[in-house]
């Protein structure tokens, strides 16, 4: 499974030892705003440069407007900068027909694109018909809404060989991440804080402490 940091806060991108490697970062207007940045082309270009500085291989950036003219202009500049930086770019768009003009621009440019917020099987079929590179259901939001998320996750996985990859977002626990790994999800996004928190475990620490006590006791008895 590929992992992406779900954050526009550059200061959180450096992970401590014990965290698995990440492929890149993924952002949206909410994350950009929460990071104290303007949702602007300049900010997105700065994020690409920061990703290059951190050795990231990929970056996923969500366009803020369904205006096709703006989408084309932003895609061209972001694609040029990411290509120069040696970073693979994916453009994120909401999974909604209002964004069809932007989707058409991504198709025209042969730009990898992701449809975010996908929430049911009909939307998945629509995304497949459009040739989306990725689909990104909000797993945690769906669960909070009282839905059984796993039939949709399984359907997304079943279509990965010849359709969009599943980029599972809004993961709320390590157990959910484990189940996504087991069912074959291609990728997931996680806040840096979650990766850091789950890189250790109280049971692991308890076992290490037991080993240390027993080692000390054994050496004491041998004297």
C-alpha positions as CSV (number, residue, x, y, z in Angstrom):
1,X,0.0,0.0,0.0
2,X,1.3,3.5,-0.9
3,X,0.9,6.1,1.8
4,X,0.5,9.9,1.4
5,X,0.6,12.6,4.0
6,X,-2.7,14.4,4.2
7,X,-1.3,17.8,5.1
8,X,-0.4,21.2,3.7
9,X,1.6,22.0,6.9
10,X,5.2,21.6,5.6
11,X,6.7,21.5,9.1
12,X,4.9,18.2,9.8
13,X,6.2,16.4,6.7
14,X,9.5,15.2,8.4
15,X,8.6,12.0,10.1
16,X,10.6,10.3,12.9
17,X,12.2,6.9,12.8
18,X,9.6,4.1,13.0
19,X,7.3,5.6,10.4
20,X,6.9,3.8,7.1
21,X,8.1,5.7,3.9
22,X,5.5,7.9,2.2
23,X,5.2,8.5,-1.5
24,X,4.1,12.1,-1.3
25,X,1.6,14.6,0.0
26,X,-2.0,15.3,-0.8
27,X,-3.9,18.5,0.0
28,X,-7.2,20.2,-0.5
29,X,-8.5,23.7,0.1
30,X,-9.5,22.9,3.7
31,X,-6.0,21.6,4.5
32,X,-4.4,24.6,2.8
33,X,-6.5,27.0,4.8
34,X,-5.8,25.1,8.0
35,X,-2.1,25.5,7.4
36,X,-2.5,29.2,7.3
37,X,-2.0,29.5,3.6
38,X,-4.1,31.2,0.9
39,X,-5.8,28.8,-1.5
40,X,-3.9,30.2,-4.5
41,X,-1.7,29.1,-7.3
42,X,1.3,30.6,-5.6
43,X,0.6,28.5,-2.5
44,X,0.3,25.4,-4.6
45,X,3.5,26.1,-6.4
46,X,5.2,26.6,-3.0
47,X,3.9,23.2,-1.8
48,X,5.4,21.5,-4.9
49,X,8.8,23.1,-4.2
50,X,8.6,22.1,-0.6
51,X,7.7,18.5,-1.6
52,X,10.8,18.5,-3.8
53,X,12.9,19.7,-0.9
54,X,11.6,16.8,1.2
55,X,12.3,14.3,-1.4
56,X,8.7,13.5,-2.2
57,X,8.0,11.6,-5.4
58,X,4.3,12.7,-5.8
59,X,2.0,15.5,-4.9
60,X,-1.8,15.7,-5.2
61,X,-3.4,19.1,-5.3
62,X,-7.1,19.9,-5.4
63,X,-8.4,22.7,-7.6
64,X,-10.6,25.2,-5.8
65,X,-13.1,26.1,-8.5
66,X,-15.1,24.3,-11.2
67,X,-14.1,27.0,-13.7
68,X,-12.6,25.2,-16.7
69,X,-10.5,28.2,-17.8
70,X,-8.9,28.5,-14.4
71,X,-8.4,24.7,-14.2
72,X,-6.5,24.7,-17.5
73,X,-4.3,27.6,-16.4
74,X,-3.5,26.1,-13.0
75,X,-2.9,22.6,-14.4
76,X,-0.4,23.9,-17.0
77,X,1.6,25.8,-14.5
78,X,1.5,23.1,-11.8
79,X,2.4,20.4,-14.4
80,X,5.4,22.4,-15.6
81,X,6.7,23.1,-12.2
82,X,6.2,19.5,-11.0
83,X,7.9,18.1,-14.1
84,X,10.9,20.4,-13.6
85,X,11.1,19.2,-10.0
86,X,10.8,15.5,-10.9
87,X,7.6,15.1,-9.0
88,X,4.5,13.2,-10.3
89,X,1.4,15.5,-10.2
90,X,-2.2,14.4,-9.6
91,X,-5.0,16.9,-9.8
92,X,-7.8,16.4,-7.4
93,X,-11.4,17.2,-8.2
94,X,-14.7,16.6,-6.4
95,X,-16.7,13.7,-7.6
96,X,-19.7,15.7,-8.9
97,X,-21.0,16.6,-12.4
98,X,-20.5,20.3,-11.8
99,X,-16.8,19.6,-12.2
100,X,-17.2,17.9,-15.6
101,X,-15.6,20.9,-17.5
102,X,-12.5,20.6,-15.3
103,X,-12.5,16.8,-15.8
104,X,-12.6,17.4,-19.5
105,X,-9.6,19.7,-19.3
106,X,-7.6,17.1,-17.3
107,X,-8.5,14.5,-20.0
108,X,-7.4,16.8,-22.8
109,X,-4.1,17.4,-21.1
110,X,-3.7,13.7,-20.3
111,X,-3.3,14.8,-16.7
112,X,-3.6,12.2,-13.9
113,X,-6.7,13.2,-11.9
114,X,-8.4,12.0,-8.7
115,X,-12.1,12.2,-7.9
116,X,-12.5,12.9,-4.2
117,X,-15.5,12.5,-1.9
118,X,-16.8,9.5,-3.8
119,X,-19.4,7.9,-1.6
120,X,-21.4,5.2,-3.4
121,X,-21.2,2.5,-6.1
122,X,-23.0,4.7,-8.7
123,X,-20.4,7.4,-8.3
124,X,-17.7,4.7,-8.6
125,X,-19.1,3.6,-11.9
126,X,-19.2,7.2,-13.1
127,X,-15.6,7.7,-12.1
128,X,-14.6,4.6,-13.9
129,X,-16.3,5.8,-17.1
130,X,-14.4,9.0,-17.0
131,X,-11.0,7.3,-16.7
132,X,-10.1,8.7,-13.3
133,X,-6.6,7.8,-12.1
134,X,-7.7,7.6,-8.5
135,X,-10.9,7.6,-6.5
136,X,-10.8,8.8,-2.9
137,X,-13.7,7.9,-0.6
138,X,-13.7,9.5,2.9
139,X,-13.8,6.3,4.9
140,X,-14.1,7.9,8.3
141,X,-16.9,10.3,7.2
142,X,-18.8,7.4,5.6
143,X,-18.6,5.4,8.8
144,X,-19.6,8.4,10.9
145,X,-22.7,8.7,8.7
146,X,-23.6,5.2,9.7
147,X,-22.8,3.5,6.5
148,X,-21.1,0.1,6.0
149,X,-18.0,1.3,4.1
150,X,-16.6,-2.1,3.2
151,X,-18.8,-3.0,0.3
152,X,-17.7,0.2,-1.4
153,X,-14.1,-0.4,-0.5
154,X,-14.3,-3.9,-2.0
155,X,-15.9,-2.6,-5.2
156,X,-13.1,0.0,-5.5
157,X,-10.5,-2.7,-5.0
158,X,-12.2,-5.0,-7.5
159,X,-11.9,-2.3,-10.2
160,X,-8.3,-1.4,-9.6
161,X,-6.8,-3.6,-12.3
162,X,-8.5,-1.8,-15.2
163,X,-9.7,1.4,-13.5
164,X,-9.0,4.0,-10.9
165,X,-6.9,3.1,-7.9
166,X,-8.4,3.3,-4.4
167,X,-6.9,6.1,-2.3
168,X,-8.7,5.7,1.0
169,X,-8.9,8.9,2.9
170,X,-10.1,10.0,6.4
171,X,-8.7,6.9,8.2
172,X,-9.6,7.1,11.9
173,X,-7.8,4.1,13.3
174,X,-4.9,1.7,12.7
175,X,-7.4,-1.2,12.6
176,X,-9.2,0.5,9.7
177,X,-5.8,0.9,8.0
178,X,-5.0,-2.8,8.5
179,X,-8.4,-3.8,7.0
180,X,-7.8,-1.6,4.0
181,X,-4.4,-3.2,3.5
182,X,-5.9,-6.7,3.8
183,X,-8.6,-5.9,1.2
184,X,-6.0,-4.6,-1.3
185,X,-6.5,-0.9,-1.3
186,X,-3.8,0.7,-3.5
187,X,-3.1,3.7,-1.2
188,X,-4.3,5.7,1.8
189,X,-3.8,9.2,3.1
190,X,-3.0,9.9,6.7
191,X,-2.3,13.0,8.7
192,X,1.3,13.0,9.8
193,X,0.1,12.9,13.5
194,X,-1.6,9.6,12.9
195,X,1.5,8.1,11.3
196,X,3.6,9.2,14.2
197,X,1.1,8.0,16.8
198,X,0.7,4.6,15.2
199,X,4.4,4.0,14.6
200,X,4.6,2.9,18.2
201,X,2.3,0.9,20.4
202,X,1.9,0.4,24.2
203,X,2.0,-3.4,23.9
204,X,5.4,-3.1,22.1
205,X,6.7,-0.9,24.8
206,X,5.4,-3.3,27.5
207,X,7.1,-6.2,25.8
208,X,10.4,-4.4,25.6
209,X,10.2,-3.4,29.3
210,X,9.6,-7.1,30.2
211,X,12.6,-8.2,28.1
212,X,14.7,-5.6,29.9
213,X,13.5,-6.7,33.4
214,X,14.1,-10.4,32.6
215,X,17.6,-9.7,31.1
216,X,18.5,-7.8,34.3
217,X,17.1,-10.5,36.5
218,X,19.0,-13.2,34.6
219,X,22.3,-11.4,34.8
220,X,21.8,-10.8,38.6
221,X,21.1,-14.5,39.2
222,X,24.2,-15.5,37.2
223,X,26.5,-13.6,39.6
